[in-house]
Amino acid sequence: MNLCIHGHFYQPPREDPISDYIPEEVGAEPYKNWNERILAECYRPNAEEGNFGKMSFNIGPTLFRWMQMAAPDVCEMIVKQEKENYTTYGTGNGMAQAYNHSILPLATLEDKITQVRWGISDFKYRFGHSPEGMWLPETAANTETLCVLSDAGIRFTILAPWQIVPHCKNKTGAYTIELPGSREPFTIFSYDQEFSTMVSFVPEMTVNGDYFLEILKEKRGDLPDHLVTVASDGELYGHHQKQRDLFLRYLLNEGGQAHGVEWTYPGLWLKEHKAVDVADLVENTSWSCMHGIERWRAVCGCTPWAEWKLPLRNALNAIGDWVNQIYYSQMINRFPDPWELRHRYIDILTNQISLVDLCKELTGQTWKEKDLDFVQIMLEAQYERQRSFTSCGFFFDEFHRIEPHNDIAYAAKAVWLTEQATGQQVDPGILQDLKMARSQRTGLRGDIVFEQTILRANAEGKIN
């Protein structure tokens, strides 16, 4: 039996957009914030136990960026374990992730491209090789998203079983989906719903590794060529459920060996097998909302009291459109393709190229310092605009949480930077929907969060 365990390791950005500092957070004690606590309870122990060398995984780029500063030794262990697989098999067990964890079916085409290219570039920078697969935030997918992945050189992703419709009874656990144009068929690994649910939501099933493997063999052992993929939040292993990092280590090592499990991961499986089963994609679906992708734009059965989501989504879209319009109008006379400049900005963020060298590469011209400063601020505004669509801001029922407030604050920072660079002022009408993004518990409105961020930016004059 072929078994793959995939862990999605991610934390929403917690940095204040003005100070770029994570404030101390209630509940994270004895640590200063949740990033530090989960690092200690999950990322570090799993790295020390070698689990990143045996499982399939992705780590959110913004999380990895923080962890590189907070715990470079943990990052080094994770990268080393993944590279050993790449060196041995010619394909690694790490997957890239769309950079800012935005819901890609809700994003514009250019934003999809930016998110995918930033995720790929960040992965290559950290792991030293190109990714073959990419984890889609919340596994949210539609055909345009898969086309962007394919065009960027990505071969596969992992989806929930209800996100595809197989043409015939599954025999392998992997499917191909036809894409428009001359693109090659795209591979989908459909995770096992029953066992993924056991791992994620039934704690008693992950107390004893031998018991888990016996149940797995009993239910899936008669499918020798079948790939069983178990996918879950990676932070389950040690943070959400205590000591499950040890459960995972046992499964991946002596436990799996004793039960005859053949460990694999998507890239390796594709080297040894061919995905022959065909499926159709169910458009605009995800793994954490049974209503498609409604959870991130409106009221749905997952969050039935979240009337604030639609006006917030409308407001962020309107603000994003305004920031983009100003960016494009200012850059089109300076660069042949302003969007290519934005797609390449990740290489500056990861210190792979300087702004002066990138501008010269894209235009063939030598730039003056004053002009470079202008371009830098406009690109910073684009970065803030991208992270204003972080999916976590729409995940919960209640507006009075750090995640939606941060999304609004990032959008405000994008507006403020654009105004500082160009002198153009945002139309107040664009911000009207923020007034309707309101907490039922406290009455706090989105426009107040926006205005407070602008006031702080003006007071501190914060341009990174």
N, C-alpha and C positions, 0 to 999 in steps of 0.2 A: 504493500500500500504506500503510495506517494503522499506525503503530508507536508503542507506549507503553513506556517503560522506567520501572519503579517501583523505588525504593530504600527499603528499610525501615531507617531509621537509629535505632539503639537501643544502649544499654549498660545492664547491670543496675545497680541502685543499689549503690554501693561505700561509702557513708557508714557509719561506725560509729554505732549508734543512741544511744549515750550522749554522745559528743562531737560528733556530726553532722559529723565531719571524715573525709576520705578518707585513710587512712594511706599512707605510701610503699610502693610495690609492686615487688617483685623482677621484673625482666624488662621493666619500662617505661622503663628508662634510655634516653636521658639525661633523661627526664621523671620527675616524682615519682610518677605513677600512670598507669593505662591510659587514663583519661579524657583526661588532658592529651596523652598520646602520640597517641591517635586523633584528637583535635581538630587536632593539627598535621599529621597524615598524611592526614586524610580530610575532616573537616567544613570546615576553613578553606580548603584548596585548592579544593574543589568549590564553595564559596560565592564565592571570588574569581574562579573561572572562569565563573560564571553558570549552573552546571548546575542549581541549584534553580529556575531560571526556565523550564527546558525539560522536565524530567522530572517524573513523578508521584512523590510522596514522602510519607512520614510520619516524624516525629521523636518518639521517646518523650518524654512530658511530663516525666518525672523527669530525663531527660538534658537536655532544654531548660532545665529549672529550674537545673541545675548550670551549663550553658553560659551562661545569662544573667548569672551572677555571674563566671564565669571568662573569658568572651570575648564581651562584649555587642556588639562590632562584628560578629562572625560572625553572631550572631542577627539583627542589624539587616539585614545583607545578605540572609539567607535570607528574612526576612519581606518585605523590599522586592521581591525577585524574584517571590515568590508573589503579592503584592498587585498587581503589574503585570498579571498574567494575569487576576486577578479584576476589575480595573478595565476591562481591554480586552474580556473575553469574558463577564463577569457570572458566572463560575464559576472558582474557583481550582484550581491543580494540587496543593495540599496536602491530605492526608487526616489526620483525627484518629486517635488511637490510644487504646484502652482504657488507663486511666491507669497502673496499676502492673504491666502486662504479666503479669497472672495468666491462667491457662487458664480462660476463661469457662464452658465446658461443665461444669467441675468446681466452679464457684462457686454459691452460693445465688442465688436470684432477686434478693434485695435487694442482694447484692454485685455482681451483673451490672449492675443499675441504677446503683449508685454508680460503678462503674468506667467505664461509658459516659458518664454525666453529667459526671463529673470530666474525662474526656478531651475532651468537647465544650466544656465551659466553659474549660478550659485553652487549647484551640485558639482559641476566640473571643477570649480575652484577648490572645493573642500575635499573631494574624493580623488581628484586627479584623472578621472576618465568620464566619458559621456554616459548619461543614464539611458537605459533602454526603455524603462517604464516610468510613468508618472502617476502619482496619487492625486486624484481630483478632490478638492475640498468638499467634504460631505458626500463624496462620490457623485456629485451633481453633474449630470451629463446631458448633452444633446448632440446632434450630428455636427453642428458647426464647431463645437468644442473638440470633438474627436478629429475633425479635419485639421484644426490648428495643431493638435498634438502630432498628427501624422506629418504635416508639413514641416514640423520642427525636428523630425527624426525620431519621435517616440513610437515604439512598436506596440505597447500594451498598457492596459490599466486594469484595476480590480473594481468590480461593481457588485452590487447586491443582486441576488437572483431575480428579484422582481423588476429589475431594470432592463431585462432582455426577454425576448420571446424566442426560444429555440425552434428551429425548423423540425427537429426530430428529438427523440429521447437522448438526453446527454449521456455520453460514454467516456468523456475525458476530463470534464471540468473546465475546459477552455473552448472558446468559441471565436469565430471570425465574423466581423460585421463589415458589410460592403459600404464603402464611402464613395461619394460622388466624384466625378472627374476621373483622372487616370491614377488615382491613389491606390496603393496596395490595400488589401483587406486588413482591417485593424483587429488585433487580438484582445479579447475580453476574458479575464479570469473571473468566473462567478464564484463568490465565496459560498461555503456551506452554511446555510441559514441556521440549521439546527445546532450545529456545534459552535458556531460563532455566537449564537444566543446563549448557549450554556456557559461559554467562557466569560462573556460580557455581563450577564445578568443573573446567573445562578451560582452564587459563591460556593455552595456545597459541592458542585461538580469539579471545582479546581482545588480542593483540599488535598486530595490524594492522586498523585500522578498515575499510579498503576491502575487505579479504578477508572480514571478518565480514558486511558489508553485501551483498557479492556472493553469499555463501552464503545469506543471508536472502532476497534477491530470487529466487534460483534455486529455493528451496524454498517460498516463500510469495508470490512475486510474481504468481501467477495468481489471487489472491484479492483483487481491488481493493476490495471493500467489507468485507473481513475486518479486524478489529482484532487485531494481534499484540501481546500484552502480555508483556513480559519482566520478571520479578520476581526480586529477589535481595536479600540483605543489602546495605544501602547502604554499609557499611564495607568492602566488597570494593573499592570505587573509591578506591584509594590506600593503604589500610591492609592488608587481607588480600592484595591483589595490587598491587604497586608500579606507579605511573604509570598505573593504570587510570582515575584521574580525568581524565587527558589523553585516553585512549581514549574516555571518555564525552563529554568536551567536543567531540571531533572528530565523533562520531556525531551529537550534537545540533545541530551547526552545519554546517560546510562539507561534511563527509562525507555526512551525510544529504541535503543539498541536491543534491550531485553525483549521488547514486544515486536521486533522485526519491522520497525518503521523505516522507510526510506525518506530521509529528509531532503527537501529540494526547495527551490524558490522559482518564481516565474521565468527569469532569464535563463536559468539552468535547464528548467523543464523544456523550454522552447529549443534549446540546443539538442536535446535528446528525443524530442517528440515533435509532432506536427499537429497543430490545431486544425482538425478537419470538420468539426461540427460548426454549423452556421446558425446565426441568430439575427434577429432584428432588434434594434435599439428602441426602447420605450422612451420617447422624448421627454426631456425636462423632469427627470426623476433623481432621487438621491437615496442614501441609505438611512437617513435619520428623520425623514418626513414622509409618511405614507400618503401624503397629498401632493406628491411631486416635489416642487420647490417653493410651495406657497409659504412655508415657514419663514422664509427670508424676504418676504415682500408684503404679506397681508395676514389677516386672521385665518387660522386653519384649525383643524381638530387637535393639533399638537399644542398650540398656544391660543386657546379660544378667547382670551381676554385682551389680546394684544392689538387693540385698534390703532395704536400709535405706529405700527410698522409701515402701513401704506403711506401715510404722510412723510415719515422719515425716509423711506425709499425714494419717494418723489422728490423730496428736498435734496437728498444727496445726489440724485441723478441731475437735477437742475444745476446744482453747484458744480458738479463735475463737468457738465456741458459748458458752463461759463468759463471755468478754468481752462478747459481744452480749447475753446474758441480763441481766447486771448493767447494761449501758448502757440497755437498754430499760426495765428496772424502775425505774431512777433517773430516766429522762427522761419517762416516759409521764404523770406528774403535772405536768410542767413545760411540755411541748409537745404540741400536738394530734397531731403525727406525728413521733416521734423519728427515723424514717428520712429524712424530708424534711430535717430539720436536718443529718443526715450527708451527704445528697446535696449540700447547699448549702455544706458546709464548704470545698469547693474555692474558693469565692469569697472566703473569708477568707485561704486560703493564697496566693492571687494578689493579695491586697490590693485587691480590688474592693469589699469591704464590711467593716465592722468587726463584731466579735462582738456588741457592744452593739446595733448597728443591725439585724443579722440576727435576734437574739433578739426584739427589739421588733417587727420585721416579721412574724415567725412566730407571735407570741403576743399582740401588741397591748399589751404591758405594758412598763413601765420596770423594768430589772433593777438589783439592788444589785451592787456590785463583788465581794463574797464569792461570790454565786451565779454570777456570770460566770466567776470563777476556776474554780469547780467544773465548769461546762460546758466550759470550755476544756480542762481536763485530760482529761475524758471523751472529747472529740473528738480530742485528741492520741492517746489510746489507740486510737481507731477508725482513725486514720491508720496507726499502727504495725501494727494488725491487718491492714489492707489490704495493706501491703507485705510482710507475712510470707508471702503467697501468691505472691510473684514467681516466675514460671515457671523462671527460671534456676537456682533452688535445686534443681530436679529434673532438669535437662537431662543431666548427666554421670553416668558410671558411679560415680565415686569420691565418697564423702562428705567426704573431707578436702580441701575446697575452700572458698573464701570465700563462694560463693553459698549453699549450704545452711546454712552457719554464720550468715550474715546473716539468712536467713529465720527461723531459730530465735531469734536475738538480737532481731529486731523483734517476734516474738511475746512474748518475755520482757519487753520494754519495755512492750508493751500490758498485760500482766498487772501489772507493777509500777505503772504509772500508775493502773490501775483500783483496785489495793489502796490506793495512797496517797490516792486521792480518796474512797473509800467505806469503808475499813477492813475490807472483806471479803477473805478469804484464799482463794486458789484451792485446790481439793481436790487433794492430792498424787496421788491416783489418776489424775487427768486427765493427769499428766505421765509415766505409766509407759511409754507407747509410745516416749518419747524415748530410753529406755535401749536400745531395740532398733535405733535409728538409729545405726549404728556403722560406723566406717571399718575395712575389712579390712586396710588398709595400716598404720595407726598404732594402732588400737584406740580412738581417741577416740569418745566417745558424745555423742549429742545432749543428754542431760540435763546433762552437764558444761558444755556451751556455754550452756545455759539458766541454770544456777546461777551461772556466772561472770558473766553479764550482770546478773543480779539483784544479786549482790554489788557489782559496779561501780556500779550505779544507787544502791544504798544508801549506798555510800561517797561518791559525788559529789553525791547528792541532785539528780539532773539532771531538772528539769522545765522544758521549753523555754518 
